[in-house]
Amino acid sequence: MQFKDYYEVMGLKRDATVEQIRRAYRVLARKFHPDVNKAADSEARFKELGEAYEVLKDPEKRAAYDQLGANWKTGQDFRPPPDWGTGTEAAGGTYSDAEAAQFSDFFESLFGRGQGGAGGGARAKRPPLRAQGEDHHARIQIDLEDSYSGAQRSLNLRVPQLTADGHVQMQEHTVSFAIPRGVRAGQQIRLGAQGGPGHGDGPRGDLYLEVEFRPHPRYRAERHDVYLDLPVAPWEAALGAEVEVPTPTGTVALTIPPGSTTGRKLRLKGRGLPAATPGDFYFVLQIVQPAASTPAEQAAYRDFSAQFKHFSPRAHLGASA
Amino acid sequence: MNTSIYQTLSTVELLDERDALSLEELCRASAAPTPFIVELVEEGVLQAHADSGGNWHFGGTQLARVRVAHRLHRDLEVNLAGIALALQLLDELAQWQSIGRPTPVR
């Protein structure tokens, strides 16, 4: 396995004080916590940080790690020496199975699962004799159109099962279910008994799927309302216009009122996500202008500006025109 | 290795927004302790609806809030007021992201 340089993980020098270690952990934990940091690797980095802190905050573990690791670099092939762990408190931990599961192989080779388990220290928990299994959580991505029309979905689940001779086997099965019309982001679909296995002969836990909309190239949803940024020409906004526009439920004719500006919202009542009281659909106007590519187009712009000599877009900024 | 079997489950439900989850179900689903959930309701972080027997029920969208609150409390030692503020800011951030505003690179 590979050596992990816990000081490097935490951005610390090897002579860091207890206070420096604690402070570094607090700062980095806030930075990499997966609920705060949505980068793909934040969960892995947060776990790695937790492991580094677990070692460096404990004087005995730190001393053992320092003694052993002084000559190693991150990524180097590593094996603890044969006499490692004899006669030191630090070598054995009292981690419950759940806690030990989150540590890397490197950590376990040094500090182990230890005497946790049946006898246990204060932190080891005995599993209950008969209890419902854990609930599991996942996210399911759907398209906005799926919410308008409803959809059928299948999910492949791999679920651990106990065989008759006590081995754990991964059982695969596919569940299919309907996505109802009008579902919105953040709602939960509960699949009964598709969660963790029960303890003893207790029932299985459930599986919760949180609904998420895949980013849509055109539309975005906020609760039940749906939005489209609608590009319009400057003359359409100034003079008004009748335009054809797309919505998830088909093309509609829209009246742009004269005197419109960028950001103006035009509402189509009831054309948002379906519901007992359906949401609304909003067009958000974005004025865009054509480029002045040809001499004729440039002349047209100059004539345009000549008609609007008193238009002063920067007047409120205080500098002269 | 293992065969796939198609199953249409009878126990698939879209959780409604008023009383989908009892306090006990919310505890189990979120793995958060009951007293913690009670504190979240008292702080105004969660919305509970009481039925005629005085029992609390929660809409399905409250589940994600409890899980985030519990992780902030457990991992970052955030107190109740901080959790409330953090969730509020995370909601606002999500809204900005949904309208395409760029967020700072960390």
Interface residues (C-beta under 8 A of the other chain):
Chain A: A29 R30 K31 H33 P34 D35 V36 N37 A39 F46 G50 Q132 E134 D135 H137 S154 N156 Q169 M170 Q171 E172 H173 T174 V175 S176 F177 A178 P180 V183 G186 Q187 Q188 I189 R190 L191 G192 A193 Q194 G205 D206 Y208 E210 R220 A221 E222 Y227
Chain B: M1 N2 T3 S4 I5 Y6 Q7 T8 L9 S10 T11 V12 E13 L14 L15 E17 A20 R28 A29 A31 G60 T61 L63 A64 R67 V68 R71 L72 D75 L76 A86 L90 Q95 S98 I99 G100 R106
